[in-house]
């Protein structure tokens, strides 16, 4: 059975989602990991994942590239770096 590790939620980042749900990003103090957890409208835990810091950075870069591809802040209208360079899978 896995070890239960309390998270340092004092400096968690919380993003409101649709219908009262939220996404919480919390770092681990004792290891280079980040927890992404989804909480339902009533505050219940709806699931999540734990990523090592390098994979969290990779996910963040993918999200940034996808957001840029939407074209909202892109002067090229969404024809940015994503079309020039496809997302590479993370090495196993």
mmCIF file as gemmi writes it, N, C-alpha and C atoms, coordinates in Angstrom:
data_model
loop_
_atom_site.group_PDB
_atom_site.id
_atom_site.type_symbol
_atom_site.label_atom_id
_atom_site.label_alt_id
_atom_site.label_comp_id
_atom_site.label_asym_id
_atom_site.label_entity_id
_atom_site.label_seq_id
_atom_site.pdbx_PDB_ins_code
_atom_site.Cartn_x
_atom_site.Cartn_y
_atom_site.Cartn_z
_atom_site.occupancy
_atom_site.B_iso_or_equiv
_atom_site.pdbx_formal_charge
_atom_site.auth_seq_id
_atom_site.auth_asym_id
_atom_site.pdbx_PDB_model_num
ATOM 1 N N . UNK Axp A 1 ? 0.837 -1.17 0 1 0 ? 1 A 1
ATOM 2 C CA . UNK Axp A 1 ? 0 0 0 1 0 ? 1 A 1
ATOM 3 C C . UNK Axp A 1 ? 0.886 1.238 0 1 0 ? 1 A 1
ATOM 4 N N . UNK Axp A 2 ? 0.436 2.303 -0.682 1 0 ? 2 A 1
ATOM 5 C CA . UNK Axp A 2 ? 1.215 3.519 -0.819 1 0 ? 2 A 1
ATOM 6 C C . UNK Axp A 2 ? 1.286 4.327 0.46 1 0 ? 2 A 1
ATOM 7 N N . UNK Axp A 3 ? 2.264 5.168 0.513 1 0 ? 3 A 1
ATOM 8 C CA . UNK Axp A 3 ? 2.478 6.046 1.656 1 0 ? 3 A 1
ATOM 9 C C . UNK Axp A 3 ? 1.661 7.326 1.482 1 0 ? 3 A 1
ATOM 10 N N . UNK Axp A 4 ? 0.972 7.745 2.513 1 0 ? 4 A 1
ATOM 11 C CA . UNK Axp A 4 ? 0.205 8.985 2.467 1 0 ? 4 A 1
ATOM 12 C C . UNK Axp A 4 ? 1.122 10.133 2.86 1 0 ? 4 A 1
ATOM 13 N N . UNK Axp A 5 ? 1.216 11.133 1.987 1 0 ? 5 A 1
ATOM 14 C CA . UNK Axp A 5 ? 2.083 12.281 2.227 1 0 ? 5 A 1
ATOM 15 C C . UNK Axp A 5 ? 1.215 13.536 2.235 1 0 ? 5 A 1
ATOM 16 N N . UNK Axp A 6 ? 1.198 14.28 3.334 1 0 ? 6 A 1
ATOM 17 C CA . UNK Axp A 6 ? 0.412 15.515 3.334 1 0 ? 6 A 1
ATOM 18 C C . UNK Axp A 6 ? 1.036 16.558 2.404 1 0 ? 6 A 1
ATOM 19 N N . UNK Axp A 7 ? 0.197 17.297 1.707 1 0 ? 7 A 1
ATOM 20 C CA . UNK Axp A 7 ? 0.671 18.323 0.788 1 0 ? 7 A 1
ATOM 21 C C . UNK Axp A 7 ? 0.71 19.672 1.472 1 0 ? 7 A 1
ATOM 22 N N . UNK Axp A 8 ? 1.596 20.521 0.991 1 0 ? 8 A 1
ATOM 23 C CA . UNK Axp A 8 ? 1.753 21.878 1.516 1 0 ? 8 A 1
ATOM 24 C C . UNK Axp A 8 ? 0.755 22.764 0.776 1 0 ? 8 A 1
ATOM 25 N N . UNK Axp A 9 ? -0.474 22.819 1.264 1 0 ? 9 A 1
ATOM 26 C CA . UNK Axp A 9 ? -1.538 23.501 0.541 1 0 ? 9 A 1
ATOM 27 C C . UNK Axp A 9 ? -1.611 24.995 0.818 1 0 ? 9 A 1
ATOM 28 N N . UNK Axp A 10 ? -0.758 25.509 1.689 1 0 ? 10 A 1
ATOM 29 C CA . UNK Axp A 10 ? -0.793 26.937 2.002 1 0 ? 10 A 1
ATOM 30 C C . UNK Axp A 10 ? -0.529 27.781 0.758 1 0 ? 10 A 1
ATOM 31 N N . UNK Axp A 11 ? 0.416 27.349 -0.062 1 0 ? 11 A 1
ATOM 32 C CA . UNK Axp A 11 ? 0.74 28.125 -1.263 1 0 ? 11 A 1
ATOM 33 C C . UNK Axp A 11 ? 0.264 27.445 -2.544 1 0 ? 11 A 1
ATOM 34 N N . UNK Axp A 12 ? -0.788 26.618 -2.451 1 0 ? 12 A 1
ATOM 35 C CA . UNK Axp A 12 ? -1.378 26.008 -3.639 1 0 ? 12 A 1
ATOM 36 C C . UNK Axp A 12 ? -1.966 27.083 -4.538 1 0 ? 12 A 1
ATOM 37 N N . UNK Axp A 13 ? -1.972 26.786 -5.822 1 0 ? 13 A 1
ATOM 38 C CA . UNK Axp A 13 ? -2.612 27.661 -6.792 1 0 ? 13 A 1
ATOM 39 C C . UNK Axp A 13 ? -3.947 27.033 -7.163 1 0 ? 13 A 1
ATOM 40 N N . UNK Axp A 14 ? -5.009 27.831 -7.154 1 0 ? 14 A 1
ATOM 41 C CA . UNK Axp A 14 ? -6.35 27.312 -7.42 1 0 ? 14 A 1
ATOM 42 C C . UNK Axp A 14 ? -6.968 28.091 -8.576 1 0 ? 14 A 1
ATOM 43 N N . UNK Axp A 15 ? -7.489 27.341 -9.552 1 0 ? 15 A 1
ATOM 44 C CA . UNK Axp A 15 ? -8.147 27.953 -10.705 1 0 ? 15 A 1
ATOM 45 C C . UNK Axp A 15 ? -9.611 27.517 -10.723 1 0 ? 15 A 1
ATOM 46 N N . UNK Axp A 16 ? -10.534 28.472 -10.729 1 0 ? 16 A 1
ATOM 47 C CA . UNK Axp A 16 ? -11.945 28.101 -10.828 1 0 ? 16 A 1
ATOM 48 C C . UNK Axp A 16 ? -12.239 27.476 -12.19 1 0 ? 16 A 1
ATOM 49 N N . UNK Axp A 17 ? -13.073 26.446 -12.182 1 0 ? 17 A 1
ATOM 50 C CA . UNK Axp A 17 ? -13.507 25.788 -13.415 1 0 ? 17 A 1
ATOM 51 C C . UNK Axp A 17 ? -15.02 25.949 -13.548 1 0 ? 17 A 1
ATOM 52 N N . UNK Axp A 18 ? -15.589 25.35 -14.546 1 0 ? 18 A 1
ATOM 53 C CA . UNK Axp A 18 ? -17.029 25.453 -14.8 1 0 ? 18 A 1
ATOM 54 C C . UNK Axp A 18 ? -17.842 24.851 -13.664 1 0 ? 18 A 1
ATOM 55 N N . UNK Axp A 19 ? -19.006 25.434 -13.438 1 0 ? 19 A 1
ATOM 56 C CA . UNK Axp A 19 ? -20.008 24.938 -12.492 1 0 ? 19 A 1
ATOM 57 C C . UNK Axp A 19 ? -19.492 24.784 -11.067 1 0 ? 19 A 1
ATOM 58 N N . UNK Axp A 20 ? -18.56 25.626 -10.669 1 0 ? 20 A 1
ATOM 59 C CA . UNK Axp A 20 ? -18.094 25.631 -9.291 1 0 ? 20 A 1
ATOM 60 C C . UNK Axp A 20 ? -16.959 24.669 -8.966 1 0 ? 20 A 1
ATOM 61 N N . UNK Axp A 21 ? -16.479 23.922 -9.935 1 0 ? 21 A 1
ATOM 62 C CA . UNK Axp A 21 ? -15.338 23.034 -9.706 1 0 ? 21 A 1
ATOM 63 C C . UNK Axp A 21 ? -14.055 23.868 -9.703 1 0 ? 21 A 1
ATOM 64 N N . UNK Axp A 22 ? -12.949 23.257 -9.28 1 0 ? 22 A 1
ATOM 65 C CA . UNK Axp A 22 ? -11.671 23.974 -9.294 1 0 ? 22 A 1
ATOM 66 C C . UNK Axp A 22 ? -10.524 23.021 -9.569 1 0 ? 22 A 1
ATOM 67 N N . UNK Axp A 23 ? -9.447 23.58 -10.092 1 0 ? 23 A 1
ATOM 68 C CA . UNK Axp A 23 ? -8.201 22.851 -10.332 1 0 ? 23 A 1
ATOM 69 C C . UNK Axp A 23 ? -7.185 23.394 -9.347 1 0 ? 23 A 1
ATOM 70 N N . UNK Axp A 24 ? -6.558 22.509 -8.589 1 0 ? 24 A 1
ATOM 71 C CA . UNK Axp A 24 ? -5.565 22.923 -7.597 1 0 ? 24 A 1
ATOM 72 C C . UNK Axp A 24 ? -4.203 22.355 -7.992 1 0 ? 24 A 1
ATOM 73 N N . UNK Axp A 25 ? -3.181 23.203 -7.936 1 0 ? 25 A 1
ATOM 74 C CA . UNK Axp A 25 ? -1.797 22.805 -8.204 1 0 ? 25 A 1
ATOM 75 C C . UNK Axp A 25 ? -1.029 22.988 -6.901 1 0 ? 25 A 1
ATOM 76 N N . UNK Axp A 26 ? -0.423 21.893 -6.426 1 0 ? 26 A 1
ATOM 77 C CA . UNK Axp A 26 ? 0.27 21.913 -5.136 1 0 ? 26 A 1
ATOM 78 C C . UNK Axp A 26 ? 1.634 21.256 -5.288 1 0 ? 26 A 1
ATOM 79 N N . UNK Axp A 27 ? 2.645 21.894 -4.719 1 0 ? 27 A 1
ATOM 80 C CA . UNK Axp A 27 ? 3.995 21.307 -4.763 1 0 ? 27 A 1
ATOM 81 C C . UNK Axp A 27 ? 4.228 20.43 -3.539 1 0 ? 27 A 1
ATOM 82 N N . UNK Axp A 28 ? 5.082 19.467 -3.701 1 0 ? 28 A 1
ATOM 83 C CA . UNK Axp A 28 ? 5.533 18.654 -2.578 1 0 ? 28 A 1
ATOM 84 C C . UNK Axp A 28 ? 6.735 19.35 -1.947 1 0 ? 28 A 1
ATOM 85 N N . UNK Axp A 29 ? 6.833 19.314 -0.643 1 0 ? 29 A 1
ATOM 86 C CA . UNK Axp A 29 ? 7.975 19.937 0.028 1 0 ? 29 A 1
ATOM 87 C C . UNK Axp A 29 ? 9.191 19.021 0.065 1 0 ? 29 A 1
ATOM 88 N N . UNK Axp A 30 ? 8.951 17.72 0.194 1 0 ? 30 A 1
ATOM 89 C CA . UNK Axp A 30 ? 10.055 16.793 0.401 1 0 ? 30 A 1
ATOM 90 C C . UNK Axp A 30 ? 10.546 16.096 -0.857 1 0 ? 30 A 1
ATOM 91 N N . UNK Axp A 31 ? 9.965 16.414 -1.998 1 0 ? 31 A 1
ATOM 92 C CA . UNK Axp A 31 ? 10.418 15.817 -3.25 1 0 ? 31 A 1
ATOM 93 C C . UNK Axp A 31 ? 10.055 16.74 -4.407 1 0 ? 31 A 1
ATOM 94 N N . UNK Axp A 32 ? 10.722 16.591 -5.557 1 0 ? 32 A 1
ATOM 95 C CA . UNK Axp A 32 ? 10.449 17.475 -6.701 1 0 ? 32 A 1
ATOM 96 C C . UNK Axp A 32 ? 9.221 17.014 -7.498 1 0 ? 32 A 1
ATOM 97 N N . UNK Axp A 33 ? 8.055 17.061 -6.859 1 0 ? 33 A 1
ATOM 98 C CA . UNK Axp A 33 ? 6.814 16.646 -7.518 1 0 ? 33 A 1
ATOM 99 C C . UNK Axp A 33 ? 5.747 17.717 -7.353 1 0 ? 33 A 1
ATOM 100 N N . UNK Axp A 34 ? 4.775 17.646 -8.251 1 0 ? 34 A 1
ATOM 101 C CA . UNK Axp A 34 ? 3.657 18.583 -8.259 1 0 ? 34 A 1
ATOM 102 C C . UNK Axp A 34 ? 2.373 17.762 -8.372 1 0 ? 34 A 1
ATOM 103 N N . UNK Axp A 35 ? 1.368 18.107 -7.572 1 0 ? 35 A 1
ATOM 104 C CA . UNK Axp A 35 ? 0.066 17.446 -7.643 1 0 ? 35 A 1
ATOM 105 C C . UNK Axp A 35 ? -0.918 18.361 -8.359 1 0 ? 35 A 1
ATOM 106 N N . UNK Axp A 36 ? -1.632 17.809 -9.321 1 0 ? 36 A 1
ATOM 107 C CA . UNK Axp A 36 ? -2.729 18.494 -9.982 1 0 ? 36 A 1
ATOM 108 C C . UNK Axp A 36 ? -3.994 17.773 -9.55 1 0 ? 36 A 1
ATOM 109 N N . UNK Axp A 37 ? -4.898 18.459 -8.89 1 0 ? 37 A 1
ATOM 110 C CA . UNK Axp A 37 ? -6.114 17.805 -8.417 1 0 ? 37 A 1
ATOM 111 C C . UNK Axp A 37 ? -7.34 18.62 -8.802 1 0 ? 37 A 1
ATOM 112 N N . UNK Axp A 38 ? -8.413 17.903 -9.118 1 0 ? 38 A 1
ATOM 113 C CA . UNK Axp A 38 ? -9.675 18.53 -9.486 1 0 ? 38 A 1
ATOM 114 C C . UNK Axp A 38 ? -10.635 18.337 -8.325 1 0 ? 38 A 1
ATOM 115 N N . UNK Axp A 39 ? -11.27 19.424 -7.94 1 0 ? 39 A 1
ATOM 116 C CA . UNK Axp A 39 ? -12.218 19.394 -6.834 1 0 ? 39 A 1
ATOM 117 C C . UNK Axp A 39 ? -13.586 19.792 -7.359 1 0 ? 39 A 1
ATOM 118 N N . UNK Axp A 40 ? -14.591 19.043 -6.951 1 0 ? 40 A 1
ATOM 119 C CA . UNK Axp A 40 ? -15.948 19.28 -7.417 1 0 ? 40 A 1
ATOM 120 C C . UNK Axp A 40 ? -16.562 20.52 -6.809 1 0 ? 40 A 1
ATOM 121 N N . UNK Axp A 41 ? -17.766 20.868 -7.262 1 0 ? 41 A 1
ATOM 122 C CA . UNK Axp A 41 ? -18.435 22.08 -6.784 1 0 ? 41 A 1
ATOM 123 C C . UNK Axp A 41 ? -18.642 22.095 -5.273 1 0 ? 41 A 1
ATOM 124 N N . UNK Axp A 42 ? -18.85 20.941 -4.67 1 0 ? 42 A 1
ATOM 125 C CA . UNK Axp A 42 ? -19.048 20.875 -3.224 1 0 ? 42 A 1
ATOM 126 C C . UNK Axp A 42 ? -17.756 20.72 -2.456 1 0 ? 42 A 1
ATOM 127 N N . UNK Axp A 43 ? -16.617 20.806 -3.137 1 0 ? 43 A 1
ATOM 128 C CA . UNK Axp A 43 ? -15.33 20.675 -2.486 1 0 ? 43 A 1
ATOM 129 C C . UNK Axp A 43 ? -14.778 19.265 -2.488 1 0 ? 43 A 1
ATOM 130 N N . UNK Axp A 44 ? -15.534 18.297 -2.987 1 0 ? 44 A 1
ATOM 131 C CA . UNK Axp A 44 ? -15.065 16.912 -3.012 1 0 ? 44 A 1
ATOM 132 C C . UNK Axp A 44 ? -13.964 16.692 -4.019 1 0 ? 44 A 1
ATOM 133 N N . UNK Axp A 45 ? -13.099 15.736 -3.73 1 0 ? 45 A 1
ATOM 134 C CA . UNK Axp A 45 ? -11.986 15.396 -4.606 1 0 ? 45 A 1
ATOM 135 C C . UNK Axp A 45 ? -12.522 14.629 -5.807 1 0 ? 45 A 1
ATOM 136 N N . UNK Axp A 46 ? -12.247 15.124 -7.01 1 0 ? 46 A 1
ATOM 137 C CA . UNK Axp A 46 ? -12.707 14.474 -8.232 1 0 ? 46 A 1
ATOM 138 C C . UNK Axp A 46 ? -11.581 13.757 -8.964 1 0 ? 46 A 1
ATOM 139 N N . UNK Axp A 47 ? -10.391 13.696 -8.375 1 0 ? 47 A 1
ATOM 140 C CA . UNK Axp A 47 ? -9.274 12.998 -8.988 1 0 ? 47 A 1
ATOM 141 C C . UNK Axp A 47 ? -8.093 13.917 -9.234 1 0 ? 47 A 1
ATOM 142 N N . UNK Axp A 48 ? -7.018 13.34 -9.738 1 0 ? 48 A 1
ATOM 143 C CA . UNK Axp A 48 ? -5.845 14.138 -10.022 1 0 ? 48 A 1
ATOM 144 C C . UNK Axp A 48 ? -4.66 13.276 -10.391 1 0 ? 48 A 1
ATOM 145 N N . UNK Axp A 49 ? -3.529 13.925 -10.578 1 0 ? 49 A 1
ATOM 146 C CA . UNK Axp A 49 ? -2.29 13.236 -10.918 1 0 ? 49 A 1
ATOM 147 C C . UNK Axp A 49 ? -1.131 13.881 -10.168 1 0 ? 49 A 1
ATOM 148 N N . UNK Axp A 50 ? -0.063 13.105 -10.022 1 0 ? 50 A 1
ATOM 149 C CA . UNK Axp A 50 ? 1.176 13.619 -9.437 1 0 ? 50 A 1
ATOM 150 C C . UNK Axp A 50 ? 2.251 13.508 -10.506 1 0 ? 50 A 1
ATOM 151 N N . UNK Axp A 51 ? 2.913 14.618 -10.757 1 0 ? 51 A 1
ATOM 152 C CA . UNK Axp A 51 ? 3.953 14.674 -11.784 1 0 ? 51 A 1
ATOM 153 C C . UNK Axp A 51 ? 5.293 15.024 -11.165 1 0 ? 51 A 1
ATOM 154 N N . UNK Axp A 52 ? 6.353 14.407 -11.671 1 0 ? 52 A 1
ATOM 155 C CA . UNK Axp A 52 ? 7.705 14.814 -11.304 1 0 ? 52 A 1
ATOM 156 C C . UNK Axp A 52 ? 7.91 16.209 -11.902 1 0 ? 52 A 1
ATOM 157 N N . UNK Axp A 53 ? 8.781 17 -11.337 1 0 ? 53 A 1
ATOM 158 C CA . UNK Axp A 53 ? 8.983 18.387 -11.762 1 0 ? 53 A 1
ATOM 159 C C . UNK Axp A 53 ? 9.284 18.504 -13.26 1 0 ? 53 A 1
ATOM 160 N N . UNK Axp A 54 ? 10.08 17.586 -13.813 1 0 ? 54 A 1
ATOM 161 C CA . UNK Axp A 54 ? 10.403 17.696 -15.239 1 0 ? 54 A 1
ATOM 162 C C . UNK Axp A 54 ? 9.178 17.441 -16.108 1 0 ? 54 A 1
ATOM 163 N N . UNK Axp A 55 ? 8.317 16.548 -15.719 1 0 ? 55 A 1
ATOM 164 C CA . UNK Axp A 55 ? 7.094 16.295 -16.486 1 0 ? 55 A 1
ATOM 165 C C . UNK Axp A 55 ? 6.086 17.429 -16.295 1 0 ? 55 A 1
ATOM 166 N N . UNK Axp A 56 ? 6.07 18.031 -15.119 1 0 ? 56 A 1
ATOM 167 C CA . UNK Axp A 56 ? 5.201 19.19 -14.885 1 0 ? 56 A 1
ATOM 168 C C . UNK Axp A 56 ? 5.621 20.336 -15.798 1 0 ? 56 A 1
ATOM 169 N N . UNK Axp A 57 ? 6.932 20.54 -15.949 1 0 ? 57 A 1
ATOM 170 C CA . UNK Axp A 57 ? 7.425 21.587 -16.862 1 0 ? 57 A 1
ATOM 171 C C . UNK Axp A 57 ? 7.046 21.275 -18.302 1 0 ? 57 A 1
ATOM 172 N N . UNK Axp A 58 ? 7.144 20.002 -18.691 1 0 ? 58 A 1
ATOM 173 C CA . UNK Axp A 58 ? 6.781 19.604 -20.046 1 0 ? 58 A 1
ATOM 174 C C . UNK Axp A 58 ? 5.291 19.86 -20.285 1 0 ? 58 A 1
ATOM 175 N N . UNK Axp A 59 ? 4.445 19.455 -19.342 1 0 ? 59 A 1
ATOM 176 C CA . UNK Axp A 59 ? 3.014 19.703 -19.468 1 0 ? 59 A 1
ATOM 177 C C . UNK Axp A 59 ? 2.732 21.196 -19.565 1 0 ? 59 A 1
ATOM 178 N N . UNK Axp A 60 ? 3.401 21.993 -18.747 1 0 ? 60 A 1
ATOM 179 C CA . UNK Axp A 60 ? 3.216 23.445 -18.791 1 0 ? 60 A 1
ATOM 180 C C . UNK Axp A 60 ? 3.598 24.005 -20.16 1 0 ? 60 A 1
ATOM 181 N N . UNK Axp A 61 ? 4.678 23.507 -20.739 1 0 ? 61 A 1
ATOM 182 C CA . UNK Axp A 61 ? 5.093 23.997 -22.055 1 0 ? 61 A 1
ATOM 183 C C . UNK Axp A 61 ? 4.078 23.595 -23.124 1 0 ? 61 A 1
ATOM 184 N N . UNK Axp A 62 ? 3.514 22.394 -23.01 1 0 ? 62 A 1
ATOM 185 C CA . UNK Axp A 62 ? 2.488 21.968 -23.963 1 0 ? 62 A 1
ATOM 186 C C . UNK Axp A 62 ? 1.245 22.842 -23.838 1 0 ? 62 A 1
ATOM 187 N N . UNK Axp A 63 ? 0.823 23.127 -22.601 1 0 ? 63 A 1
ATOM 188 C CA . UNK Axp A 63 ? -0.352 23.973 -22.399 1 0 ? 63 A 1
ATOM 189 C C . UNK Axp A 63 ? -0.123 25.367 -22.977 1 0 ? 63 A 1
ATOM 190 N N . UNK Axp A 64 ? 1.062 25.915 -22.761 1 0 ? 64 A 1
ATOM 191 C CA . UNK Axp A 64 ? 1.39 27.227 -23.3 1 0 ? 64 A 1
ATOM 192 C C . UNK Axp A 64 ? 1.352 27.219 -24.821 1 0 ? 64 A 1
ATOM 193 N N . UNK Axp A 65 ? 1.921 26.184 -25.425 1 0 ? 65 A 1
ATOM 194 C CA . UNK Axp A 65 ? 1.928 26.095 -26.887 1 0 ? 65 A 1
ATOM 195 C C . UNK Axp A 65 ? 0.513 25.953 -27.438 1 0 ? 65 A 1
ATOM 196 N N . UNK Axp A 66 ? -0.309 25.137 -26.773 1 0 ? 66 A 1
ATOM 197 C CA . UNK Axp A 66 ? -1.694 24.975 -27.23 1 0 ? 66 A 1
ATOM 198 C C . UNK Axp A 66 ? -2.476 26.278 -27.064 1 0 ? 66 A 1
ATOM 199 N N . UNK Axp A 67 ? -2.27 26.968 -25.947 1 0 ? 67 A 1
ATOM 200 C CA . UNK Axp A 67 ? -2.944 28.245 -25.732 1 0 ? 67 A 1
ATOM 201 C C . UNK Axp A 67 ? -2.513 29.253 -26.794 1 0 ? 67 A 1
ATOM 202 N N . UNK Axp A 68 ? -1.228 29.289 -27.118 1 0 ? 68 A 1
ATOM 203 C CA . UNK Axp A 68 ? -0.732 30.185 -28.161 1 0 ? 68 A 1
ATOM 204 C C . UNK Axp A 68 ? -1.327 29.814 -29.515 1 0 ? 68 A 1
ATOM 205 N N . UNK Axp A 69 ? -1.529 28.532 -29.743 1 0 ? 69 A 1
ATOM 206 C CA . UNK Axp A 69 ? -2.087 28.071 -31.009 1 0 ? 69 A 1
ATOM 207 C C . UNK Axp A 69 ? -3.537 28.531 -31.177 1 0 ? 69 A 1
ATOM 208 N N . UNK Axp A 70 ? -4.229 28.781 -30.079 1 0 ? 70 A 1
ATOM 209 C CA . UNK Axp A 70 ? -5.616 29.277 -30.154 1 0 ? 70 A 1
ATOM 210 C C . UNK Axp A 70 ? -5.681 30.639 -30.819 1 0 ? 70 A 1
ATOM 211 N N . UNK Axp A 71 ? -4.588 31.378 -30.775 1 0 ? 71 A 1
ATOM 212 C CA . UNK Axp A 71 ? -4.504 32.629 -31.495 1 0 ? 71 A 1
ATOM 213 C C . UNK Axp A 71 ? -4.959 33.86 -30.742 1 0 ? 71 A 1
ATOM 214 N N . UNK Axp A 72 ? -5.381 33.722 -29.491 1 0 ? 72 A 1
ATOM 215 C CA . UNK Axp A 72 ? -5.891 34.884 -28.765 1 0 ? 72 A 1
ATOM 216 C C . UNK Axp A 72 ? -4.838 35.971 -28.611 1 0 ? 72 A 1
ATOM 217 N N . UNK Axp A 73 ? -3.615 35.616 -28.283 1 0 ? 73 A 1
ATOM 218 C CA . UNK Axp A 73 ? -2.544 36.598 -28.096 1 0 ? 73 A 1
ATOM 219 C C . UNK Axp A 73 ? -1.49 36.495 -29.19 1 0 ? 73 A 1
ATOM 220 N N . UNK Axp A 74 ? -1.789 35.741 -30.231 1 0 ? 74 A 1
ATOM 221 C CA . UNK Axp A 74 ? -0.811 35.484 -31.278 1 0 ? 74 A 1
ATOM 222 C C . UNK Axp A 74 ? -1.049 36.425 -32.461 1 0 ? 74 A 1
ATOM 223 N N . UNK Axp A 75 ? -0.092 37.301 -32.761 1 0 ? 75 A 1
ATOM 224 C CA . UNK Axp A 75 ? -0.274 38.222 -33.882 1 0 ? 75 A 1
ATOM 225 C C . UNK Axp A 75 ? -0.394 37.499 -35.221 1 0 ? 75 A 1
ATOM 226 N N . UNK Axp A 76 ? 0.064 36.231 -35.285 1 0 ? 76 A 1
ATOM 227 C CA . UNK Axp A 76 ? -0.046 35.465 -36.524 1 0 ? 76 A 1
ATOM 228 C C . UNK Axp A 76 ? -1.388 34.758 -36.633 1 0 ? 76 A 1
ATOM 229 N N . UNK Axp A 77 ? -2.285 34.987 -35.661 1 0 ? 77 A 1
ATOM 230 C CA . UNK Axp A 77 ? -3.615 34.409 -35.744 1 0 ? 77 A 1
ATOM 231 C C . UNK Axp A 77 ? -3.666 32.908 -35.547 1 0 ? 77 A 1
ATOM 232 N N . UNK Axp A 78 ? -2.797 32.371 -34.691 1 0 ? 78 A 1
ATOM 233 C CA . UNK Axp A 78 ? -2.852 30.943 -34.41 1 0 ? 78 A 1
ATOM 234 C C . UNK Axp A 78 ? -1.973 30.093 -35.302 1 0 ? 78 A 1
ATOM 235 N N . UNK Axp A 79 ? -1.104 30.715 -36.091 1 0 ? 79 A 1
ATOM 236 C CA . UNK Axp A 79 ? -0.239 29.942 -36.977 1 0 ? 79 A 1
ATOM 237 C C . UNK Axp A 79 ? 1.188 29.962 -36.441 1 0 ? 79 A 1
ATOM 238 N N . UNK Axp A 80 ? 1.323 29.789 -35.136 1 0 ? 80 A 1
ATOM 239 C CA . UNK Axp A 80 ? 2.625 29.914 -34.481 1 0 ? 80 A 1
ATOM 240 C C . UNK Axp A 80 ? 3.469 28.665 -34.516 1 0 ? 80 A 1
ATOM 241 N N . UNK Axp A 81 ? 4.241 28.489 -33.466 1 0 ? 81 A 1
ATOM 242 C CA . UNK Axp A 81 ? 5.267 27.448 -33.385 1 0 ? 81 A 1
ATOM 243 C C . UNK Axp A 81 ? 4.703 26.036 -33.437 1 0 ? 81 A 1
ATOM 244 N N . UNK Axp A 82 ? 3.449 25.832 -33.041 1 0 ? 82 A 1
ATOM 245 C CA . UNK Axp A 82 ? 2.909 24.475 -33.015 1 0 ? 82 A 1
ATOM 246 C C . UNK Axp A 82 ? 2.858 23.882 -34.418 1 0 ? 82 A 1
ATOM 247 N N . UNK Axp A 83 ? 2.516 24.689 -35.42 1 0 ? 83 A 1
ATOM 248 C CA . UNK Axp A 83 ? 2.478 24.173 -36.788 1 0 ? 83 A 1
ATOM 249 C C . UNK Axp A 83 ? 3.875 23.882 -37.315 1 0 ? 83 A 1
ATOM 250 N N . UNK Axp A 84 ? 4.854 24.614 -36.861 1 0 ? 84 A 1
ATOM 251 C CA . UNK Axp A 84 ? 6.216 24.432 -37.339 1 0 ? 84 A 1
ATOM 252 C C . UNK Axp A 84 ? 6.913 23.257 -36.669 1 0 ? 84 A 1
ATOM 253 N N . UNK Axp A 85 ? 6.495 22.917 -35.45 1 0 ? 85 A 1
ATOM 254 C CA . UNK Axp A 85 ? 7.196 21.876 -34.694 1 0 ? 85 A 1
ATOM 255 C C . UNK Axp A 85 ? 6.166 21.056 -33.918 1 0 ? 85 A 1
ATOM 256 N N . UNK Axp A 86 ? 5.906 19.805 -34.323 1 0 ? 86 A 1
ATOM 257 C CA . UNK Axp A 86 ? 4.901 18.998 -33.638 1 0 ? 86 A 1
ATOM 258 C C . UNK Axp A 86 ? 5.348 18.648 -32.203 1 0 ? 86 A 1
ATOM 259 N N . UNK Axp A 87 ? 4.373 18.382 -31.34 1 0 ? 87 A 1
ATOM 260 C CA . UNK Axp A 87 ? 4.68 17.981 -29.973 1 0 ? 87 A 1
ATOM 261 C C . UNK Axp A 87 ? 5.414 16.65 -29.981 1 0 ? 87 A 1
ATOM 262 N N . UNK Axp A 88 ? 6.51 16.595 -29.286 1 0 ? 88 A 1
ATOM 263 C CA . UNK Axp A 88 ? 7.267 15.351 -29.194 1 0 ? 88 A 1
ATOM 264 C C . UNK Axp A 88 ? 6.845 14.609 -27.93 1 0 ? 88 A 1
ATOM 265 N N . UNK Axp A 89 ? 6.709 13.281 -28.03 1 0 ? 89 A 1
ATOM 266 C CA . UNK Axp A 89 ? 6.363 12.531 -26.818 1 0 ? 89 A 1
ATOM 267 C C . UNK Axp A 89 ? 7.496 12.578 -25.813 1 0 ? 89 A 1
ATOM 268 N N . UNK Axp A 90 ? 7.126 12.49 -24.554 1 0 ? 90 A 1
ATOM 269 C CA . UNK Axp A 90 ? 8.139 12.501 -23.492 1 0 ? 90 A 1
ATOM 270 C C . UNK Axp A 90 ? 8.875 11.171 -23.495 1 0 ? 90 A 1
ATOM 271 N N . UNK Axp A 91 ? 10.201 11.159 -23.392 1 0 ? 91 A 1
ATOM 272 C CA . UNK Axp A 91 ? 10.935 9.89 -23.359 1 0 ? 91 A 1
ATOM 273 C C . UNK Axp A 91 ? 10.542 9.074 -22.138 1 0 ? 91 A 1
ATOM 274 N N . UNK Axp A 92 ? 10.335 7.803 -22.348 1 0 ? 92 A 1
ATOM 275 C CA . UNK Axp A 92 ? 9.92 6.92 -21.246 1 0 ? 92 A 1
ATOM 276 C C . UNK Axp A 92 ? 11.033 6.656 -20.282 1 0 ? 92 A 1
